[in-house]
Amino acid sequence: MKVIDATGKVCGRLASVVAKLLLNGEEISIINAEKAVVSGSPESIARLYKVRLDRGDKYKGPFLSRLPDRMLKRTVRGMLPYKKSSGRNAFRKLRVFVGAPKDLAGTATEINVKDVSKITSEHITLQDLSHRLGRKVV
């Protein structure tokens, strides 16, 4: 099983690498999902997610979550053929965590993905985005 730390990684680029690893048959655990970033203006990113959340109704969907770990998991799902058996089997091998569980804390492997230090534009973390969308702070 591979453990990937999402701290400072760009969400979409991380998701595409993880999707490829899942399709190759690896089991992946992503820790610190709330620290992954989405590049772009924070106001426009929050507005786009808000439009997606408000679309549909509570009975038919689409059902989108405000939690950062589920946002990242859904991003990975969008890069998998999740309606086919290969994509469903790959998606079952993915675990995403907010923070780092004690058993996975020091075992993260480094992957070559663009991170925050290389972004020249504005960006927002998934944790800040979830708070802007109305996630209750516990």
N, CA, C and O atoms as CSV, one atom per row, in Angstrom:
chain,resi,resn,atom,element,x,y,z
A,1,MET,N,N,0.846,-1.176,0.000
A,1,MET,CA,C,0.000,0.000,0.000
A,1,MET,C,C,0.890,1.237,0.000
A,1,MET,O,O,1.877,1.313,0.731
A,2,LYS,N,N,0.517,2.208,-0.839
A,2,LYS,CA,C,1.258,3.445,-0.945
A,2,LYS,C,C,0.527,4.533,-0.174
A,2,LYS,O,O,-0.691,4.665,-0.295
A,3,VAL,N,N,1.256,5.312,0.616
A,3,VAL,CA,C,0.698,6.425,1.369
A,3,VAL,C,C,1.226,7.707,0.752
A,3,VAL,O,O,2.436,7.878,0.600
A,4,ILE,N,N,0.313,8.611,0.396
A,4,ILE,CA,C,0.684,9.868,-0.258
A,4,ILE,C,C,0.223,11.023,0.614
A,4,ILE,O,O,-0.924,11.058,1.058
A,5,ASP,N,N,1.129,11.973,0.857
A,5,ASP,CA,C,0.793,13.163,1.630
A,5,ASP,C,C,0.372,14.261,0.662
A,5,ASP,O,O,1.134,14.621,-0.235
A,6,ALA,N,N,-0.843,14.798,0.837
A,6,ALA,CA,C,-1.390,15.798,-0.073
A,6,ALA,C,C,-1.042,17.226,0.339
A,6,ALA,O,O,-1.534,18.170,-0.278
A,7,THR,N,N,-0.223,17.408,1.346
A,7,THR,CA,C,0.101,18.738,1.834
A,7,THR,C,C,0.771,19.564,0.740
A,7,THR,O,O,1.858,19.226,0.272
A,8,GLY,N,N,0.107,20.656,0.335
A,8,GLY,CA,C,0.665,21.574,-0.646
A,8,GLY,C,C,0.605,21.107,-2.085
A,8,GLY,O,O,1.113,21.803,-2.965
A,9,LYS,N,N,0.016,19.976,-2.361
A,9,LYS,CA,C,-0.080,19.481,-3.737
A,9,LYS,C,C,-1.305,20.050,-4.429
A,9,LYS,O,O,-2.320,20.308,-3.783
A,10,VAL,N,N,-1.220,20.247,-5.737
A,10,VAL,CA,C,-2.347,20.725,-6.528
A,10,VAL,C,C,-3.321,19.560,-6.690
A,10,VAL,O,O,-2.935,18.465,-7.100
A,11,CYS,N,N,-4.571,19.808,-6.367
A,11,CYS,CA,C,-5.590,18.760,-6.247
A,11,CYS,C,C,-5.767,17.968,-7.547
A,11,CYS,O,O,-5.755,16.737,-7.514
A,12,GLY,N,N,-5.928,18.629,-8.665
A,12,GLY,CA,C,-6.169,17.945,-9.927
A,12,GLY,C,C,-4.989,17.133,-10.402
A,12,GLY,O,O,-5.156,16.030,-10.922
A,13,ARG,N,N,-3.799,17.669,-10.228
A,13,ARG,CA,C,-2.603,16.934,-10.654
A,13,ARG,C,C,-2.356,15.720,-9.770
A,13,ARG,O,O,-1.945,14.661,-10.245
A,14,LEU,N,N,-2.612,15.890,-8.485
A,14,LEU,CA,C,-2.500,14.764,-7.569
A,14,LEU,C,C,-3.515,13.683,-7.926
A,14,LEU,O,O,-3.195,12.494,-7.918
A,15,ALA,N,N,-4.736,14.101,-8.237
A,15,ALA,CA,C,-5.799,13.147,-8.559
A,15,ALA,C,C,-5.475,12.349,-9.823
A,15,ALA,O,O,-5.764,11.155,-9.888
A,16,SER,N,N,-4.883,12.992,-10.816
A,16,SER,CA,C,-4.576,12.267,-12.047
A,16,SER,C,C,-3.481,11.225,-11.832
A,16,SER,O,O,-3.543,10.136,-12.402
A,17,VAL,N,N,-2.485,11.550,-11.017
A,17,VAL,CA,C,-1.422,10.582,-10.725
A,17,VAL,C,C,-1.976,9.420,-9.911
A,17,VAL,O,O,-1.643,8.263,-10.170
A,18,VAL,N,N,-2.816,9.720,-8.931
A,18,VAL,CA,C,-3.410,8.685,-8.094
A,18,VAL,C,C,-4.320,7.780,-8.922
A,18,VAL,O,O,-4.315,6.563,-8.736
A,19,ALA,N,N,-5.100,8.362,-9.833
A,19,ALA,CA,C,-5.981,7.559,-10.679
A,19,ALA,C,C,-5.179,6.575,-11.520
A,19,ALA,O,O,-5.584,5.424,-11.684
A,20,LYS,N,N,-4.052,7.016,-12.051
A,20,LYS,CA,C,-3.209,6.132,-12.857
A,20,LYS,C,C,-2.642,4.991,-12.015
A,20,LYS,O,O,-2.592,3.846,-12.463
A,21,LEU,N,N,-2.213,5.316,-10.782
A,21,LEU,CA,C,-1.690,4.273,-9.896
A,21,LEU,C,C,-2.780,3.271,-9.511
A,21,LEU,O,O,-2.524,2.070,-9.428
A,22,LEU,N,N,-3.992,3.768,-9.278
A,22,LEU,CA,C,-5.107,2.878,-8.928
A,22,LEU,C,C,-5.445,1.931,-10.072
A,22,LEU,O,O,-5.710,0.750,-9.851
A,23,LEU,N,N,-5.436,2.453,-11.290
A,23,LEU,CA,C,-5.733,1.604,-12.444
A,23,LEU,C,C,-4.648,0.551,-12.678
A,23,LEU,O,O,-4.900,-0.486,-13.290
A,24,ASN,N,N,-3.430,0.831,-12.180
A,24,ASN,CA,C,-2.348,-0.153,-12.275
A,24,ASN,C,C,-2.417,-1.192,-11.165
A,24,ASN,O,O,-1.579,-2.092,-11.117
A,25,GLY,N,N,-3.408,-1.085,-10.262
A,25,GLY,CA,C,-3.627,-2.116,-9.261
A,25,GLY,C,C,-3.080,-1.829,-7.881
A,25,GLY,O,O,-3.118,-2.710,-7.023
A,26,GLU,N,N,-2.575,-0.639,-7.629
A,26,GLU,CA,C,-2.026,-0.327,-6.315
A,26,GLU,C,C,-3.116,0.142,-5.359
A,26,GLU,O,O,-4.128,0.703,-5.777
A,27,GLU,N,N,-2.892,-0.097,-4.074
A,27,GLU,CA,C,-3.762,0.448,-3.045
A,27,GLU,C,C,-3.145,1.766,-2.581
A,27,GLU,O,O,-1.950,1.830,-2.295
A,28,ILE,N,N,-3.963,2.814,-2.506
A,28,ILE,CA,C,-3.463,4.154,-2.194
A,28,ILE,C,C,-4.204,4.697,-0.984
A,28,ILE,O,O,-5.424,4.563,-0.883
A,29,SER,N,N,-3.465,5.309,-0.067
A,29,SER,CA,C,-4.033,6.077,1.038
A,29,SER,C,C,-3.484,7.491,0.942
A,29,SER,O,O,-2.270,7.686,0.883
A,30,ILE,N,N,-4.369,8.472,0.927
A,30,ILE,CA,C,-3.965,9.871,0.871
A,30,ILE,C,C,-4.220,10.478,2.242
A,30,ILE,O,O,-5.335,10.409,2.759
A,31,ILE,N,N,-3.179,11.076,2.833
A,31,ILE,CA,C,-3.323,11.717,4.131
A,31,ILE,C,C,-3.237,13.229,3.962
A,31,ILE,O,O,-2.725,13.716,2.954
A,32,ASN,N,N,-3.736,13.967,4.943
A,32,ASN,CA,C,-3.762,15.432,4.942
A,32,ASN,C,C,-4.477,15.988,3.715
A,32,ASN,O,O,-3.965,16.896,3.060
A,33,ALA,N,N,-5.639,15.458,3.402
A,33,ALA,CA,C,-6.389,15.883,2.223
A,33,ALA,C,C,-6.820,17.340,2.325
A,33,ALA,O,O,-6.974,18.010,1.304
A,34,GLU,N,N,-7.017,17.837,3.533
A,34,GLU,CA,C,-7.480,19.211,3.704
A,34,GLU,C,C,-6.415,20.232,3.326
A,34,GLU,O,O,-6.728,21.413,3.172
A,35,LYS,N,N,-5.164,19.804,3.172
A,35,LYS,CA,C,-4.078,20.722,2.841
A,35,LYS,C,C,-3.746,20.748,1.351
A,35,LYS,O,O,-2.822,21.450,0.942
A,36,ALA,N,N,-4.480,19.998,0.537
A,36,ALA,CA,C,-4.318,20.062,-0.917
A,36,ALA,C,C,-4.887,21.392,-1.407
A,36,ALA,O,O,-5.788,21.947,-0.778
A,37,VAL,N,N,-4.372,21.903,-2.514
A,37,VAL,CA,C,-4.792,23.220,-2.991
A,37,VAL,C,C,-5.442,23.134,-4.367
A,37,VAL,O,O,-5.172,22.229,-5.156
A,38,VAL,N,N,-6.307,24.110,-4.623
A,38,VAL,CA,C,-6.904,24.305,-5.942
A,38,VAL,C,C,-6.396,25.645,-6.413
A,38,VAL,O,O,-6.566,26.647,-5.718
A,39,SER,N,N,-5.770,25.691,-7.588
A,39,SER,CA,C,-5.207,26.944,-8.065
A,39,SER,C,C,-6.281,27.791,-8.736
A,39,SER,O,O,-7.202,27.269,-9.365
A,40,GLY,N,N,-6.148,29.087,-8.594
A,40,GLY,CA,C,-7.106,30.033,-9.144
A,40,GLY,C,C,-7.564,31.001,-8.066
A,40,GLY,O,O,-7.189,30.876,-6.900
A,41,SER,N,N,-8.367,31.953,-8.466
A,41,SER,CA,C,-8.881,32.937,-7.525
A,41,SER,C,C,-9.799,32.253,-6.514
A,41,SER,O,O,-10.725,31.547,-6.915
A,42,PRO,N,N,-9.569,32.444,-5.219
A,42,PRO,CA,C,-10.411,31.784,-4.214
A,42,PRO,C,C,-11.899,32.112,-4.355
A,42,PRO,O,O,-12.750,31.254,-4.120
A,43,GLU,N,N,-12.209,33.349,-4.738
A,43,GLU,CA,C,-13.615,33.729,-4.893
A,43,GLU,C,C,-14.268,32.981,-6.043
A,43,GLU,O,O,-15.392,32.497,-5.915
A,44,SER,N,N,-13.566,32.884,-7.168
A,44,SER,CA,C,-14.156,32.203,-8.322
A,44,SER,C,C,-14.258,30.699,-8.102
A,44,SER,O,O,-15.228,30.079,-8.538
A,45,ILE,N,N,-13.281,30.106,-7.437
A,45,ILE,CA,C,-13.333,28.675,-7.143
A,45,ILE,C,C,-14.511,28.381,-6.223
A,45,ILE,O,O,-15.258,27.430,-6.453
A,46,ALA,N,N,-14.680,29.197,-5.176
A,46,ALA,CA,C,-15.790,28.994,-4.242
A,46,ALA,C,C,-17.133,29.187,-4.944
A,46,ALA,O,O,-18.093,28.475,-4.652
A,47,ARG,N,N,-17.204,30.143,-5.861
A,47,ARG,CA,C,-18.449,30.391,-6.598
A,47,ARG,C,C,-18.791,29.199,-7.486
A,47,ARG,O,O,-19.954,28.802,-7.556
A,48,LEU,N,N,-17.801,28.619,-8.163
A,48,LEU,CA,C,-18.044,27.468,-9.033
A,48,LEU,C,C,-18.513,26.252,-8.237
A,48,LEU,O,O,-19.439,25.558,-8.655
A,49,TYR,N,N,-17.883,25.992,-7.103
A,49,TYR,CA,C,-18.313,24.874,-6.268
A,49,TYR,C,C,-19.706,25.112,-5.711
A,49,TYR,O,O,-20.495,24.174,-5.598
A,50,LYS,N,N,-20.020,26.360,-5.359
A,50,LYS,CA,C,-21.343,26.687,-4.827
A,50,LYS,C,C,-22.426,26.436,-5.871
A,50,LYS,O,O,-23.505,25.944,-5.539
A,51,VAL,N,N,-22.147,26.770,-7.136
A,51,VAL,CA,C,-23.101,26.518,-8.220
A,51,VAL,C,C,-23.337,25.017,-8.372
A,51,VAL,O,O,-24.470,24.588,-8.586
A,52,ARG,N,N,-22.277,24.218,-8.262
A,52,ARG,CA,C,-22.427,22.770,-8.349
A,52,ARG,C,C,-23.241,22.210,-7.198
A,52,ARG,O,O,-24.046,21.299,-7.385
A,53,LEU,N,N,-23.031,22.758,-5.998
A,53,LEU,CA,C,-23.773,22.286,-4.826
A,53,LEU,C,C,-25.253,22.610,-4.926
A,53,LEU,O,O,-26.096,21.813,-4.513
A,54,ASP,N,N,-25.572,23.776,-5.472
A,54,ASP,CA,C,-26.962,24.219,-5.527
A,54,ASP,C,C,-27.747,23.594,-6.676
A,54,ASP,O,O,-28.974,23.684,-6.703
A,55,ARG,N,N,-27.061,22.966,-7.618
A,55,ARG,CA,C,-27.727,22.352,-8.755
A,55,ARG,C,C,-28.505,21.113,-8.312
A,55,ARG,O,O,-28.075,20.408,-7.399
A,56,GLY,N,N,-29.616,20.850,-8.934
A,56,GLY,CA,C,-30.384,19.654,-8.616
A,56,GLY,C,C,-31.227,19.838,-7.369
A,56,GLY,O,O,-31.476,20.962,-6.934
A,57,ASP,N,N,-31.661,18.731,-6.803
A,57,ASP,CA,C,-32.435,18.802,-5.570
A,57,ASP,C,C,-31.978,17.715,-4.604
A,57,ASP,O,O,-31.125,16.892,-4.935
A,58,LYS,N,N,-32.552,17.724,-3.414
A,58,LYS,CA,C,-32.068,16.815,-2.384
A,58,LYS,C,C,-32.490,15.378,-2.601
A,58,LYS,O,O,-32.005,14.491,-1.899
A,59,TYR,N,N,-33.373,15.117,-3.544
A,59,TYR,CA,C,-33.841,13.763,-3.793
A,59,TYR,C,C,-33.127,13.089,-4.962
A,59,TYR,O,O,-32.870,11.886,-4.923
A,60,LYS,N,N,-32.808,13.857,-5.998
A,60,LYS,CA,C,-32.215,13.266,-7.198
A,60,LYS,C,C,-30.729,13.563,-7.354
A,60,LYS,O,O,-30.039,12.882,-8.113
A,61,GLY,N,N,-30.232,14.567,-6.647
A,61,GLY,CA,C,-28.814,14.870,-6.745
A,61,GLY,C,C,-28.536,15.955,-7.761
A,61,GLY,O,O,-29.481,16.584,-8.236
A,62,PRO,N,N,-27.314,16.203,-8.112
A,62,PRO,CA,C,-26.107,15.491,-7.723
A,62,PRO,C,C,-25.762,15.705,-6.250
A,62,PRO,O,O,-26.006,16.775,-5.692
A,63,PHE,N,N,-25.205,14.694,-5.644
A,63,PHE,CA,C,-24.895,14.729,-4.227
A,63,PHE,C,C,-23.399,15.015,-4.060
A,63,PHE,O,O,-22.567,14.128,-4.251
A,64,LEU,N,N,-23.075,16.224,-3.712
A,64,LEU,CA,C,-21.691,16.647,-3.526
A,64,LEU,C,C,-21.452,16.944,-2.055
A,64,LEU,O,O,-22.343,17.425,-1.355
A,65,SER,N,N,-20.264,16.659,-1.602
A,65,SER,CA,C,-19.935,16.853,-0.204
A,65,SER,C,C,-19.169,18.148,-0.007
A,65,SER,O,O,-18.535,18.653,-0.933
A,66,ARG,N,N,-19.229,18.676,1.193
A,66,ARG,CA,C,-18.467,19.860,1.564
A,66,ARG,C,C,-17.204,19.489,2.332
A,66,ARG,O,O,-16.410,20.366,2.672
A,67,LEU,N,N,-17.009,18.215,2.606
A,67,LEU,CA,C,-15.851,17.771,3.376
A,67,LEU,C,C,-14.630,17.659,2.463
A,67,LEU,O,O,-14.743,17.142,1.352
A,68,PRO,N,N,-13.464,18.135,2.913
A,68,PRO,CA,C,-12.280,18.153,2.042
A,68,PRO,C,C,-11.817,16.773,1.587
A,68,PRO,O,O,-11.369,16.624,0.450
A,69,ASP,N,N,-11.914,15.761,2.448
A,69,ASP,CA,C,-11.469,14.435,2.026
A,69,ASP,C,C,-12.383,13.863,0.960
A,69,ASP,O,O,-11.917,13.185,0.045
A,70,ARG,N,N,-13.678,14.126,1.066
A,70,ARG,CA,C,-14.619,13.638,0.053
A,70,ARG,C,C,-14.518,14.435,-1.240
A,70,ARG,O,O,-14.781,13.896,-2.315
A,71,MET,N,N,-14.140,15.711,-1.155
A,71,MET,CA,C,-13.907,16.496,-2.380
A,71,MET,C,C,-12.755,15.895,-3.175
A,71,MET,O,O,-12.846,15.724,-4.391
A,72,LEU,N,N,-11.673,15.577,-2.473
A,72,LEU,CA,C,-10.510,14.999,-3.148
A,72,LEU,C,C,-10.829,13.612,-3.697
A,72,LEU,O,O,-10.390,13.260,-4.792
A,73,LYS,N,N,-11.584,12.833,-2.947
A,73,LYS,CA,C,-11.946,11.492,-3.409
A,73,LYS,C,C,-12.826,11.563,-4.657
A,73,LYS,O,O,-12.671,10.755,-5.572
A,74,ARG,N,N,-13.743,12.519,-4.695
A,74,ARG,CA,C,-14.596,12.677,-5.869
A,74,ARG,C,C,-13.795,13.166,-7.071
A,74,ARG,O,O,-14.105,12.806,-8.207
A,75,THR,N,N,-12.772,13.980,-6.837
A,75,THR,CA,C,-11.906,14.427,-7.926
A,75,THR,C,C,-11.181,13.243,-8.547
A,75,THR,O,O,-11.062,13.151,-9.769
A,76,VAL,N,N,-10.697,12.342,-7.707
A,76,VAL,CA,C,-10.038,11.131,-8.222
A,76,VAL,C,C,-11.041,10.272,-8.975
A,76,VAL,O,O,-10.720,9.720,-10.028
A,77,ARG,N,N,-12.261,10.154,-8.443
A,77,ARG,CA,C,-13.285,9.346,-9.106
A,77,ARG,C,C,-13.595,9.862,-10.502
A,77,ARG,O,O,-13.867,9.079,-11.412
A,78,GLY,N,N,-13.555,11.185,-10.671
A,78,GLY,CA,C,-13.822,11.765,-11.977
A,78,GLY,C,C,-12.768,11.417,-13.011
A,78,GLY,O,O,-13.013,11.542,-14.211
A,79,MET,N,N,-11.600,10.983,-12.563
A,79,MET,CA,C,-10.527,10.621,-13.486
A,79,MET,C,C,-10.430,9.116,-13.702
A,79,MET,O,O,-9.519,8.632,-14.373
A,80,LEU,N,N,-11.379,8.384,-13.128
A,80,LEU,CA,C,-11.447,6.936,-13.310
A,80,LEU,C,C,-12.680,6.578,-14.142
A,80,LEU,O,O,-13.671,7.308,-14.112
A,81,PRO,N,N,-12.636,5.472,-14.879
A,81,PRO,CA,C,-13.851,4.995,-15.553
A,81,PRO,C,C,-14.745,4.276,-14.544
A,81,PRO,O,O,-14.897,3.056,-14.607
A,82,TYR,N,N,-15.340,5.035,-13.607
A,82,TYR,CA,C,-16.006,4.452,-12.443
A,82,TYR,C,C,-17.299,3.726,-12.776
A,82,TYR,O,O,-17.861,3.060,-11.907
A,83,LYS,N,N,-17.788,3.830,-14.005
A,83,LYS,CA,C,-18.990,3.082,-14.387
A,83,LYS,C,C,-18.650,1.703,-14.940
A,83,LYS,O,O,-19.543,0.889,-15.174
A,84,LYS,N,N,-17.365,1.440,-15.148
A,84,LYS,CA,C,-16.910,0.124,-15.596
A,84,LYS,C,C,-16.344,-0.635,-14.409
A,84,LYS,O,O,-15.998,-0.038,-13.389
A,85,SER,N,N,-16.253,-1.927,-14.540
A,85,SER,CA,C,-15.789,-2.739,-13.416
A,85,SER,C,C,-14.338,-2.432,-13.045
A,85,SER,O,O,-13.981,-2.473,-11.867
A,86,SER,N,N,-13.507,-2.127,-14.029
A,86,SER,CA,C,-12.105,-1.819,-13.715
A,86,SER,C,C,-12.009,-0.534,-12.890
A,86,SER,O,O,-11.210,-0.459,-11.957
A,87,GLY,N,N,-12.801,0.458,-13.221
A,87,GLY,CA,C,-12.794,1.703,-12.469
A,87,GLY,C,C,-13.376,1.550,-11.078
A,87,GLY,O,O,-12.870,2.139,-10.123
A,88,ARG,N,N,-14.446,0.755,-10.956
A,88,ARG,CA,C,-15.041,0.515,-9.633
A,88,ARG,C,C,-14.074,-0.224,-8.726
A,88,ARG,O,O,-13.944,0.107,-7.548
A,89,ASN,N,N,-13.399,-1.221,-9.271
A,89,ASN,CA,C,-12.427,-1.974,-8.473
A,89,ASN,C,C,-11.249,-1.093,-8.069
A,89,ASN,O,O,-10.741,-1.212,-6.955
A,90,ALA,N,N,-10.817,-0.223,-8.955
A,90,ALA,CA,C,-9.724,0.692,-8.634
A,90,ALA,C,C,-10.152,1.683,-7.565
A,90,ALA,O,O,-9.381,1.972,-6.650
A,91,PHE,N,N,-11.368,2.210,-7.665
A,91,PHE,CA,C,-11.853,3.207,-6.710
A,91,PHE,C,C,-12.002,2.628,-5.305
A,91,PHE,O,O,-11.860,3.351,-4.319
A,92,ARG,N,N,-12.284,1.342,-5.208
A,92,ARG,CA,C,-12.402,0.698,-3.894
A,92,ARG,C,C,-11.062,0.624,-3.172
A,92,ARG,O,O,-11.027,0.463,-1.952
A,93,LYS,N,N,-9.965,0.740,-3.905
A,93,LYS,CA,C,-8.639,0.650,-3.294
A,93,LYS,C,C,-8.114,1.999,-2.813
A,93,LYS,O,O,-6.964,2.108,-2.388
A,94,LEU,N,N,-8.960,3.023,-2.880
A,94,LEU,CA,C,-8.548,4.368,-2.473
A,94,LEU,C,C,-9.102,4.705,-1.100
A,94,LEU,O,O,-10.288,4.504,-0.838
A,95,ARG,N,N,-8.246,5.218,-0.222
A,95,ARG,CA,C,-8.647,5.736,1.080
A,95,ARG,C,C,-8.099,7.153,1.210
A,95,ARG,O,O,-6.933,7.402,0.906
A,96,VAL,N,N,-8.950,8.090,1.666
A,96,VAL,CA,C,-8.547,9.481,1.812
A,96,VAL,C,C,-8.851,9.898,3.248
A,96,VAL,O,O,-9.941,9.634,3.756
A,97,PHE,N,N,-7.885,10.552,3.904
A,97,PHE,CA,C,-8.023,10.926,5.304
A,97,PHE,C,C,-7.783,12.416,5.499
A,97,PHE,O,O,-6.938,13.017,4.835
A,98,VAL,N,N,-8.544,13.004,6.427
A,98,VAL,CA,C,-8.245,14.346,6.914
A,98,VAL,C,C,-7.251,14.151,8.038
A,98,VAL,O,O,-7.516,13.409,8.984
A,99,GLY,N,N,-6.114,14.806,7.944
A,99,GLY,CA,C,-5.061,14.567,8.923
A,99,GLY,C,C,-4.329,13.284,8.593
A,99,GLY,O,O,-4.470,12.723,7.507
A,100,ALA,N,N,-3.541,12.833,9.560
A,100,ALA,CA,C,-2.778,11.604,9.362
A,100,ALA,C,C,-3.091,10.634,10.481
A,100,ALA,O,O,-2.787,10.927,11.638
A,101,PRO,N,N,-3.693,9.481,10.180
A,101,PRO,CA,C,-3.918,8.471,11.219
A,101,PRO,C,C,-2.590,7.999,11.807
A,101,PRO,O,O,-1.554,8.062,11.146
A,102,LYS,N,N,-2.626,7.531,13.037
A,102,LYS,CA,C,-1.394,7.146,13.732
A,102,LYS,C,C,-0.636,6.044,13.016
A,102,LYS,O,O,0.595,6.045,13.013
A,103,ASP,N,N,-1.344,5.108,12.412
A,103,ASP,CA,C,-0.649,3.994,11.762
A,103,ASP,C,C,-0.036,4.383,10.418
A,103,ASP,O,O,0.816,3.654,9.911
A,104,LEU,N,N,-0.442,5.514,9.823
A,104,LEU,CA,C,0.093,5.932,8.526
A,104,LEU,C,C,0.974,7.178,8.619
A,104,LEU,O,O,1.437,7.675,7.592
A,105,ALA,N,N,1.216,7.690,9.820
A,105,ALA,CA,C,1.814,9.013,10.004
A,105,ALA,C,C,3.187,9.177,9.345
A,105,ALA,O,O,3.377,10.161,8.629
A,106,GLY,N,N,4.125,8.303,9.535
A,106,GLY,CA,C,5.476,8.523,9.037
A,106,GLY,C,C,5.822,7.746,7.790
A,106,GLY,O,O,7.002,7.628,7.460
A,107,THR,N,N,4.846,7.211,7.084
A,107,THR,CA,C,5.141,6.296,5.982
A,107,THR,C,C,4.845,6.874,4.605
A,107,THR,O,O,4.767,6.121,3.634
A,108,ALA,N,N,4.678,8.187,4.491
A,108,ALA,CA,C,4.289,8.786,3.211
A,108,ALA,C,C,5.424,8.711,2.200
A,108,ALA,O,O,6.581,8.977,2.527
A,109,THR,N,N,5.077,8.342,0.958
A,109,THR,CA,C,6.049,8.334,-0.128
A,109,THR,C,C,5.878,9.604,-0.946
A,109,THR,O,O,4.767,10.122,-1.061
A,110,GLU,N,N,6.943,10.100,-1.504
A,110,GLU,CA,C,6.914,11.348,-2.264
A,110,GLU,C,C,6.624,11.040,-3.729
A,110,GLU,O,O,7.236,10.151,-4.321
A,111,ILE,N,N,5.684,11.785,-4.304
A,111,ILE,CA,C,5.405,11.647,-5.725
A,111,ILE,C,C,5.706,12.969,-6.399
A,111,ILE,O,O,5.665,14.020,-5.760
A,112,ASN,N,N,6.002,12.924,-7.660
A,112,ASN,CA,C,6.413,14.107,-8.403
A,112,ASN,C,C,5.181,14.810,-8.972
A,112,ASN,O,O,4.755,14.525,-10.091
A,113,VAL,N,N,4.616,15.730,-8.192
A,113,VAL,CA,C,3.434,16.491,-8.574
A,113,VAL,C,C,3.710,17.947,-8.270
A,113,VAL,O,O,4.413,18.263,-7.311
A,114,LYS,N,N,3.162,18.834,-9.081
A,114,LYS,CA,C,3.335,20.261,-8.851
A,114,LYS,C,C,2.776,20.648,-7.492
A,114,LYS,O,O,1.664,20.255,-7.139
A,115,ASP,N,N,3.549,21.421,-6.725
A,115,ASP,CA,C,3.080,21.817,-5.402
A,115,ASP,C,C,2.948,23.338,-5.312
A,115,ASP,O,O,3.178,24.050,-6.289
A,116,VAL,N,N,2.578,23.820,-4.137
A,116,VAL,CA,C,2.256,25.234,-3.924
A,116,VAL,C,C,3.439,26.145,-4.222
A,116,VAL,O,O,3.249,27.259,-4.711
A,117,SER,N,N,4.637,25.699,-3.941
A,117,SER,CA,C,5.801,26.558,-4.136
A,117,SER,C,C,6.020,26.911,-5.602
A,117,SER,O,O,6.682,27.905,-5.903
A,118,LYS,N,N,5.478,26.117,-6.515
A,118,LYS,CA,C,5.660,26.369,-7.948
A,118,LYS,C,C,4.483,27.101,-8.580
A,118,LYS,O,O,4.519,27.402,-9.773
A,119,ILE,N,N,3.429,27.397,-7.798
A,119,ILE,CA,C,2.263,28.093,-8.326
A,119,ILE,C,C,2.493,29.595,-8.243
A,119,ILE,O,O,2.831,30.118,-7.181
A,120,THR,N,N,2.312,30.283,-9.351
A,120,THR,CA,C,2.488,31.728,-9.348
A,120,THR,C,C,1.164,32.463,-9.163
A,120,THR,O,O,1.156,33.650,-8.836
A,121,SER,N,N,0.050,31.771,-9.368
A,121,SER,CA,C,-1.253,32.410,-9.230
A,121,SER,C,C,-1.796,32.207,-7.816
A,121,SER,O,O,-1.152,31.587,-6.970
A,122,GLU,N,N,-2.990,32.742,-7.583
A,122,GLU,CA,C,-3.642,32.552,-6.297
A,122,GLU,C,C,-4.102,31.104,-6.166
A,122,GLU,O,O,-4.218,30.384,-7.158
A,123,HIS,N,N,-4.360,30.691,-4.931
A,123,HIS,CA,C,-4.834,29.332,-4.691
A,123,HIS,C,C,-5.596,29.295,-3.374
A,123,HIS,O,O,-5.516,30.220,-2.565
A,124,ILE,N,N,-6.335,28.207,-3.175
A,124,ILE,CA,C,-7.118,28.010,-1.957
A,124,ILE,C,C,-6.995,26.546,-1.545
A,124,ILE,O,O,-7.022,25.656,-2.395
A,125,THR,N,N,-6.862,26.296,-0.247
A,125,THR,CA,C,-6.797,24.919,0.222
A,125,THR,C,C,-8.205,24.337,0.265
A,125,THR,O,O,-9.189,25.076,0.306
A,126,LEU,N,N,-8.296,23.025,0.256
A,126,LEU,CA,C,-9.601,22.373,0.326
A,126,LEU,C,C,-10.290,22.649,1.659
A,126,LEU,O,O,-11.518,22.695,1.727
A,127,GLN,N,N,-9.508,22.832,2.713
A,127,GLN,CA,C,-10.097,23.146,4.013
A,127,GLN,C,C,-10.764,24.525,3.990
A,127,GLN,O,O,-11.882,24.680,4.481
A,128,ASP,N,N,-10.082,25.527,3.421
A,128,ASP,CA,C,-10.672,26.861,3.320
A,128,ASP,C,C,-11.886,26.858,2.400
A,128,ASP,O,O,-12.877,27.539,2.665
A,129,LEU,N,N,-11.804,26.094,1.325
A,129,LEU,CA,C,-12.931,25.996,0.402
A,129,LEU,C,C,-14.147,25.373,1.077
A,129,LEU,O,O,-15.270,25.842,0.892
A,130,SER,N,N,-13.927,24.326,1.853
A,130,SER,CA,C,-15.046,23.685,2.534
A,130,SER,C,C,-15.682,24.617,3.565
A,130,SER,O,O,-16.896,24.578,3.765
A,131,HIS,N,N,-14.878,25.449,4.216
A,131,HIS,CA,C,-15.437,26.426,5.160
A,131,HIS,C,C,-16.248,27.486,4.436
A,131,HIS,O,O,-17.286,27.920,4.937
A,132,ARG,N,N,-15.787,27.911,3.259
A,132,ARG,CA,C,-16.537,28.890,2.475
A,132,ARG,C,C,-17.859,28.333,1.978
A,132,ARG,O,O,-18.819,29.080,1.790
A,133,LEU,N,N,-17.914,27.020,1.764
A,133,LEU,CA,C,-19.146,26.403,1.278
A,133,LEU,C,C,-20.127,26.086,2.401
A,133,LEU,O,O,-21.242,25.637,2.137
A,134,GLY,N,N,-19.731,26.311,3.635
A,134,GLY,CA,C,-20.666,26.147,4.731
A,134,GLY,C,C,-20.429,24.933,5.599
A,134,GLY,O,O,-21.321,24.528,6.345
A,135,ARG,N,N,-19.268,24.350,5.522
A,135,ARG,CA,C,-18.975,23.216,6.403
A,135,ARG,C,C,-18.908,23.721,7.838
A,135,ARG,O,O,-18.292,24.747,8.124
A,136,LYS,N,N,-19.540,22.993,8.714
A,136,LYS,CA,C,-19.534,23.379,10.121
A,136,LYS,C,C,-18.215,22.979,10.757
A,136,LYS,O,O,-17.737,21.861,10.564
A,137,VAL,N,N,-17.637,23.884,11.507
A,137,VAL,CA,C,-16.380,23.606,12.204
A,137,VAL,C,C,-16.715,22.872,13.496
A,137,VAL,O,O,-17.547,23.317,14.287
A,138,VAL,N,N,-16.054,21.750,13.686
A,138,VAL,CA,C,-16.338,20.939,14.872
A,138,VAL,C,C,-15.328,21.243,15.953
A,138,VAL,O,O,-15.391,20.664,17.038
